[in-house]
Amino acid sequence: MGNVAIWTQAYNAEKTLRRTMDCVLNQTYSDWEYHILDNGSTDSTGEIISQYAHRDARIIKHQVDVNDINTHPHIRNAIKNTSAKWFVWLDADDEYTTDFLEKMVTFAESEQLDVAACGYEKIDSVTDAVIKRKAIDRSIVIAGTGFADKFIDYRGFTAYFWAKLVSFDVISRADLFKDVHWSVCGDSARVLRAFQYANRAGVHSGAMYKYYQYPSSVSRKFKEEYLENFDSYWYYTKEYIESYGEVSRLNEDFLYAIYLSLMDEVLNLIYASAHIVSEKLEYIKRVFTNPLATETFARDADPVFQNLSQRSEFAQSVTDRITAWEDSGVGEAVELIKKFIRPAVSLDKELHI
């Protein structure tokens, strides 16, 4: 029915869903079909979807009775008969800029891409302030050896499945919607898989996705399984870059820069969690006793990666944070982390390129 199949999975999204659906209706590109799932909602989400579907035949409502965070079977069922060439994802509390589809389809088809990504703005849902803007000055196209050579340039745009235009050819060859359980990093692993099966990929210079960050978001609440999820994602990233042949020294260093950023992310989730202090300390100790953490801090890495150049400051910031807590286990955790507080690299070291 449309050249682009858009997917939204909505659960109790009555407060944000109209904004999300309006951004689709207001697109400057009109050759789309919009599949939206009422994922067992108990509020008026289903009614809102029905109202919009009644207004526009391009909107196709799907419904299940019980909420299920695993997306794969629902997507497969919804799009099994589509003739669309492209697939895009849109969360039920986010929005695209009105020219997203037009610019991304034009970019992908003119450059003969299988996968296209773009930048985004992370927005505080309470204040509407832009917390972070990620974009590049000039669009890039990736093909052949570029998947390895340009890894540092495009990897930051492979996180999350939203803000991506993926061909159904790649979805089929990569089996992107096979039965796997949801995980906090599974979305990003799926994008890397799409890139891996693409002959040509690209990153558009525009920041055309608006991601609204909510305190109650599932991905912002720490769960013990996240420790394993983050490690699994790192290993998947490592396997991804290894699939293109011998890994350069610079890309090896970059992998450890990625792991340090994952450590930072999971630690921030631990700090903000509702766990008691003793439980938080045990999780923090697990983060720092992980062999990958030891490798990351011991790595004689290129100083081009700023976070690796500041590893000792990073470890010190963790000790400073937990020293203020009142718990008998703080001292043990501090002594453990102190092992990592040392200059890890020389800032005047020659670049390994």
C-alpha positions as CSV (number, residue, x, y, z in Angstrom):
1,M,0.0,0.0,0.0
2,G,2.9,2.4,0.7
3,N,6.6,2.6,-0.1
4,V,7.4,2.9,3.6
5,A,6.0,0.8,6.4
6,I,6.0,2.7,9.8
7,W,5.7,0.7,13.0
8,T,4.6,1.9,16.5
9,Q,4.0,-0.3,19.4
10,A,1.9,1.5,22.0
11,Y,1.1,0.5,25.6
12,N,-0.9,3.0,27.8
13,A,0.3,5.8,25.6
14,E,-2.8,8.1,25.7
15,K,-0.8,11.1,26.9
16,T,1.7,11.1,24.0
17,L,0.2,9.1,21.2
18,R,-1.6,11.9,19.4
19,R,1.7,13.8,19.0
20,T,3.3,10.7,17.6
21,M,0.6,9.9,15.1
22,D,0.3,13.6,14.1
23,C,3.9,13.6,13.1
24,V,3.2,10.8,10.6
25,L,0.2,12.5,9.2
26,N,2.1,15.7,8.8
27,Q,5.0,14.1,6.8
28,T,5.9,15.9,3.6
29,Y,6.3,12.4,2.1
30,S,2.9,10.7,1.7
31,D,3.7,7.2,0.3
32,W,3.5,5.3,3.6
33,E,1.5,2.8,5.5
34,Y,1.3,3.1,9.3
35,H,1.0,0.0,11.4
36,I,0.3,0.7,15.0
37,L,-0.2,-1.9,17.7
38,D,-2.4,-1.4,20.8
39,N,-0.3,-3.6,23.0
40,G,-2.9,-4.6,25.6
41,S,-3.5,-1.1,26.8
42,T,-5.9,-0.4,29.7
43,D,-6.3,3.4,28.9
44,S,-7.7,5.1,25.8
45,T,-4.7,4.1,23.6
46,G,-6.9,1.8,21.5
47,E,-9.6,4.4,21.1
48,I,-7.1,7.0,19.8
49,I,-5.7,4.5,17.3
50,S,-9.2,3.7,16.1
51,Q,-10.0,7.4,15.7
52,Y,-7.0,8.0,13.5
53,A,-7.5,4.9,11.5
54,H,-11.0,6.0,10.7
55,R,-9.6,9.3,9.5
56,D,-6.9,7.9,7.2
57,A,-6.9,4.5,5.5
58,R,-3.1,4.4,5.5
59,I,-3.2,3.8,9.3
60,I,-3.7,0.2,10.2
61,K,-4.6,-0.8,13.7
62,H,-3.3,-4.0,15.3
63,Q,-4.3,-5.2,18.8
64,V,-3.3,-7.8,21.4
65,D,-5.1,-8.4,24.7
66,V,-2.0,-8.8,26.9
67,N,1.0,-6.4,27.0
68,D,4.1,-8.0,25.6
69,I,7.3,-6.1,25.4
70,N,8.8,-8.5,22.8
71,T,8.1,-6.8,19.5
72,H,9.1,-9.5,17.0
73,P,6.0,-11.7,16.6
74,H,3.8,-8.6,16.4
75,I,5.8,-6.9,13.7
76,R,6.1,-10.1,11.6
77,N,2.4,-10.6,11.8
78,A,1.6,-7.0,10.9
79,I,3.9,-6.6,7.9
80,K,3.8,-10.1,6.4
81,N,1.8,-9.0,3.4
82,T,3.3,-5.5,2.9
83,S,4.7,-4.5,-0.4
84,A,6.6,-1.6,1.1
85,K,10.3,-1.2,0.3
86,W,11.3,0.4,3.5
87,F,10.7,0.0,7.2
88,V,11.0,2.6,10.0
89,W,10.3,2.5,13.7
90,L,8.6,5.2,15.7
91,D,8.1,5.0,19.5
92,A,4.7,5.9,20.9
93,D,6.1,8.8,22.8
94,D,8.5,10.2,20.2
95,E,8.2,12.0,16.9
96,Y,9.9,12.6,13.6
97,T,10.4,15.9,12.0
98,T,7.9,16.5,9.2
99,D,10.6,16.0,6.5
100,F,12.1,12.8,7.9
101,L,10.6,10.4,5.4
102,E,11.2,12.7,2.4
103,K,14.8,13.3,3.2
104,M,15.6,9.7,4.3
105,V,14.0,8.0,1.3
106,T,15.6,10.5,-1.1
107,F,19.0,9.9,0.6
108,A,18.7,6.2,0.6
109,E,17.4,5.8,-2.9
110,S,19.7,8.3,-4.5
111,E,22.7,6.7,-2.9
112,Q,21.4,3.1,-3.4
113,L,21.5,2.3,0.3
114,D,20.1,-0.7,2.1
115,V,20.1,1.1,5.5
116,A,20.1,4.8,6.4
117,A,20.4,6.4,9.8
118,C,20.1,10.0,10.9
119,G,20.8,12.0,14.0
120,Y,18.4,12.8,16.9
121,E,17.6,15.2,19.7
122,K,17.1,13.8,23.2
123,I,14.4,15.9,24.9
124,D,13.5,16.3,28.5
125,S,9.8,15.2,28.7
126,V,9.1,17.6,31.5
127,T,10.7,20.8,30.3
128,D,10.9,20.1,26.5
129,A,14.5,21.2,26.7
130,V,17.0,19.5,24.4
131,I,19.3,17.5,26.6
132,K,21.5,16.2,23.7
133,R,21.8,16.7,20.0
134,K,23.6,14.1,17.9
135,A,24.3,14.8,14.3
136,I,27.1,15.1,11.8
137,D,28.1,18.0,9.6
138,R,28.0,16.1,6.3
139,S,26.2,12.9,5.3
140,I,28.4,9.8,4.9
141,V,28.0,6.7,2.7
142,I,29.5,3.4,3.8
143,A,30.4,0.5,1.4
144,G,33.0,-2.2,1.1
145,T,36.0,-1.6,3.4
146,G,34.3,1.5,4.7
147,F,32.2,-0.6,7.2
148,A,35.5,-1.1,9.1
149,D,37.4,2.0,8.1
150,K,34.5,4.4,9.0
151,F,33.4,2.5,12.1
152,I,34.3,5.3,14.5
153,D,32.4,7.8,12.3
154,Y,29.1,5.9,12.1
155,R,28.9,3.6,15.1
156,G,27.3,6.3,17.3
157,F,24.3,6.3,14.9
158,T,23.7,2.5,15.2
159,A,22.2,2.8,18.7
160,Y,18.4,2.1,18.8
161,F,16.2,1.0,16.0
162,W,14.4,4.3,15.7
163,A,15.8,7.0,13.3
164,K,16.7,4.2,10.8
165,L,15.3,3.5,7.4
166,V,15.9,-0.2,6.6
167,S,15.1,-2.0,3.4
168,F,12.8,-5.1,3.6
169,D,15.5,-6.9,1.6
170,V,17.9,-6.5,4.6
171,I,15.2,-7.3,7.1
172,S,14.6,-10.6,5.2
173,R,18.2,-11.6,4.7
174,A,19.2,-10.6,8.3
175,D,16.1,-12.1,9.8
176,L,15.8,-9.0,12.0
177,F,12.5,-9.9,13.6
178,K,13.3,-13.5,14.6
179,D,12.2,-14.6,18.0
180,V,14.5,-13.2,20.6
181,H,13.7,-11.7,24.0
182,W,13.8,-8.0,24.6
183,S,16.9,-6.6,26.3
184,V,18.1,-3.2,27.1
185,C,20.7,-3.3,24.3
186,G,19.0,-5.7,21.9
187,D,17.7,-2.8,19.9
188,S,21.2,-1.6,19.1
189,A,22.4,-5.1,18.3
190,R,19.6,-5.4,15.8
191,V,20.8,-2.3,14.0
192,L,24.3,-3.6,13.8
193,R,22.9,-6.7,12.3
194,A,21.1,-4.6,9.7
195,F,24.4,-2.8,8.9
196,Q,26.2,-6.1,8.6
197,Y,23.8,-7.4,6.0
198,A,23.8,-4.1,4.0
199,N,25.8,-3.7,0.9
200,R,25.7,0.1,1.3
201,A,24.6,2.1,4.3
202,G,24.6,5.8,5.2
203,V,24.1,8.4,7.8
204,H,22.2,11.5,6.9
205,S,23.5,14.7,8.5
206,G,20.1,15.8,9.8
207,A,18.9,15.3,13.4
208,M,15.3,14.3,12.5
209,Y,14.2,12.1,15.4
210,K,12.9,13.6,18.7
211,Y,13.5,11.2,21.5
212,Y,11.6,12.2,24.7
213,Q,13.3,10.9,27.9
214,Y,10.9,10.0,30.7
215,P,12.0,9.1,34.3
216,S,9.7,6.1,34.1
217,S,11.1,4.7,30.9
218,V,11.9,1.0,31.1
219,S,15.4,1.5,29.8
220,R,16.1,4.0,32.6
221,K,15.4,1.6,35.5
222,F,18.2,-0.7,36.5
223,K,17.7,-4.4,36.5
224,E,20.3,-7.0,37.4
225,E,20.0,-8.6,34.0
226,Y,21.4,-5.3,32.5
227,L,24.9,-6.2,33.6
228,E,24.8,-9.2,31.3
229,N,22.9,-7.3,28.6
230,F,25.6,-4.6,28.4
231,D,28.4,-7.2,28.2
232,S,26.5,-9.1,25.5
233,Y,26.1,-6.0,23.4
234,W,29.8,-5.3,23.7
235,Y,30.7,-8.8,22.5
236,Y,28.2,-8.4,19.7
237,T,29.8,-5.1,18.6
238,K,33.2,-6.8,18.7
239,E,32.0,-9.7,16.6
240,Y,30.4,-7.1,14.2
241,I,33.7,-5.3,13.5
242,E,35.6,-8.6,13.4
243,S,33.3,-9.8,10.6
244,Y,35.0,-7.3,8.2
245,G,38.4,-8.9,8.7
246,E,41.4,-8.0,10.7
247,V,40.6,-5.3,13.3
248,S,42.7,-2.2,13.3
249,R,44.5,-1.1,16.4
250,L,42.3,2.1,16.4
251,N,39.1,0.1,16.2
252,E,40.3,-2.2,19.0
253,D,40.9,0.9,21.1
254,F,37.5,2.2,20.1
255,L,35.8,-1.0,21.4
256,Y,37.2,-0.3,24.9
257,A,36.1,3.3,24.7
258,I,32.6,1.9,24.0
259,Y,32.9,-0.5,26.9
260,L,33.8,2.4,29.2
261,S,30.8,4.3,28.1
262,L,28.6,1.2,28.8
263,M,30.1,1.1,32.3
264,D,29.2,4.7,32.8
265,E,25.7,4.1,31.6
266,V,25.0,1.1,33.8
267,L,26.6,2.8,36.9
268,N,24.3,5.8,36.4
269,L,21.3,3.4,36.3
270,I,22.6,1.8,39.6
271,Y,23.0,5.2,41.3
272,A,19.5,6.2,40.4
273,S,17.9,2.8,41.3
274,A,15.6,2.2,44.2
275,H,17.9,-0.5,45.6
276,I,19.3,-0.1,49.1
277,V,22.9,1.0,49.4
278,S,24.4,-2.5,50.2
279,E,22.8,-3.8,47.0
280,K,24.0,-0.9,44.9
281,L,27.5,-1.5,46.2
282,E,27.4,-5.2,45.3
283,Y,26.3,-4.3,41.7
284,I,29.1,-1.7,41.5
285,K,31.7,-4.2,42.6
286,R,30.4,-6.6,39.9
287,V,30.9,-3.9,37.3
288,F,34.5,-3.4,38.4
289,T,35.4,-7.0,38.9
290,N,34.3,-7.8,35.3
291,P,37.3,-8.9,33.3
292,L,36.2,-6.5,30.5
293,A,36.5,-3.6,33.0
294,T,40.0,-4.8,33.9
295,E,40.9,-4.9,30.2
296,T,39.4,-1.5,29.6
297,F,41.5,0.2,32.3
298,A,44.7,-1.7,31.4
299,R,44.4,-0.9,27.7
300,D,47.4,1.1,26.3
301,A,44.9,3.0,24.2
302,D,45.1,5.8,21.7
303,P,44.4,9.2,23.5
304,V,42.2,10.2,20.7
305,F,39.4,8.6,22.8
306,Q,38.8,11.2,25.5
307,N,37.0,8.9,27.9
308,L,39.9,6.4,27.9
309,S,42.3,9.3,28.5
310,Q,40.3,10.1,31.6
311,R,39.9,6.6,33.1
312,S,41.5,7.4,36.4
313,E,39.2,10.4,36.8
314,F,36.3,8.2,35.9
315,A,37.2,5.7,38.6
316,Q,37.8,8.5,41.1
317,S,34.3,9.9,40.4
318,V,32.8,6.5,41.3
319,T,34.7,6.4,44.6
320,D,33.7,10.0,45.4
321,R,30.1,9.1,44.7
322,I,29.9,6.0,46.9
323,T,32.1,7.4,49.7
324,A,29.2,9.7,50.6
325,W,27.0,6.7,51.3
326,E,26.6,5.4,54.8
327,D,27.1,1.6,54.6
328,S,29.7,-0.8,56.0
329,G,30.4,-2.1,52.6
330,V,31.6,1.2,51.2
331,G,35.2,0.8,52.2
332,E,35.6,-2.6,50.5
333,A,34.1,-1.2,47.3
334,V,36.3,1.9,47.4
335,E,39.5,-0.2,47.8
336,L,38.4,-2.3,44.8
337,I,37.9,0.7,42.6
338,K,41.1,2.4,43.7
339,K,43.0,-0.2,41.8
340,F,41.8,1.5,38.7
341,I,42.7,5.1,39.7
342,R,46.0,5.7,37.9
343,P,46.9,7.4,34.6
344,A,46.1,4.8,31.9
345,V,47.7,6.5,29.0
346,S,50.2,9.2,28.2
347,L,48.4,12.2,26.6
348,D,51.4,13.0,24.3
349,K,51.5,9.5,22.9
350,E,51.6,9.2,19.1
351,L,48.3,8.3,17.5
352,H,48.1,4.7,16.2
353,I,46.5,5.2,12.8
